[in-house]
């Protein structure tokens, strides 16, 4: 049987067992909606890839026709939340950035719980 998703009253319902990749894609489909409209020509992803690890990815083609990408990996550790932009060094986030991350993570969890795993 194929993996089909059926929309039912603004929620996802899956008729078959899906792989972890399928679930992450479904969660990301919901997560990308948290930050408002996606600009034309942009692609956006936001999802929890595994326990205590979150991924934000956005790509677009700039005015020169060159693909631009930004990927930020967030890790929630006992000592704080750390981000790793584009494979660089980890940096601890604080203040408004930390508040915004926590808010986005809570919204994401609420959204996938109520729209995907209901």
ZIWOQUI-V162665 format. One line per field, one symbol per residue. burial: + if it has 16 or more other ideal C-beta (glycine too) atoms within 10 Angstrom, else -. Layout:
burial: ???
This chain:
burial: ----+------+-----------+-+++++++-----------+++++-----+++++-+-----------+++-+----+-+---------+-------+--++-++---+--++--
